[in-house]
Amino acid sequence: MKQVEYVTSAGWAIFVSSLKKVRKSGGNIKLASLNLRPKHIFELPELENIIDAFSTVEDAITAFNKDNRAREY
């Protein structure tokens, strides 16, 4: 999301709705490289407690790998 400069509240609502569907299927979504503006909006409604966000794509991938290993046990 490095190049995304703005996300409306409606955009976040669609994102959260999609996240719920993905999680019902056993998947997950993680955000990476948020710009300051969308990151600020992301933090306001406490979306950060619902969706994991990481500084880099590499950090997000590492988190996915940890999640997958935790499911194996």
N, C-alpha and C positions, 0 to 999 in steps of 0.2 A: 504494500500500500504506500510505498515511498512516494509515488507520483500523484497520489490522491490528495487534493488540496481541501476538499470540503465534502462532508457527508451530512445530509439533512436528517432530522429525527425520523422521517419516514423511511429513509435509507437504512438507518440503524434498526428500525422495526422489521423491515424485510429481512435484514441480516439475521436478527434474532429468531425470526420465524423459520428461516432456512436452517439455522443451527439446531433448532428443536427437531426438525425432520431428520437431519443428518444424525443426530444423537440417538433418535429412535431406531435408526438402522445400524447402530453400533459404531458409528463414525464420530468424528470431531472436526472442529475448525479452529485454527489458531491464526492470529493476526501477526504480521511481522512488518517492521520498519514503518510504523505510523508517523506521518508528518505531525508537527506540533498542533496544527489547527484541528484535524480530525481526532487527534489524541486527546485534546482538551474536551471536545464534545463527547468522546468515548468515556471519559472519566466522570462527566457530570451526572448522567443517570445511573452511575455505578455499574455500567456494562462490564467494567473490568472484573467484576465479581462473577460474571456469567461466561465471558469469553476470555481466553488466555491471549495476551498480547506480548510480543517479544521485540527486542531491539533489532534483531537481525533474523533473516530467513534461516540461517544456520542454527540459531538458538531455538527457533520454532521446530525445526526438524529434529533436533536433539530431544525436545520435549515430547514429540510424537513417538520417538524411539523408546523413551522411558515409559510412556503410557502403554505402548505395545508390550514391553517386557513385563510390566506390572500385571497386565491381563493374563500373561502366560502362567502366572503363579496362582 
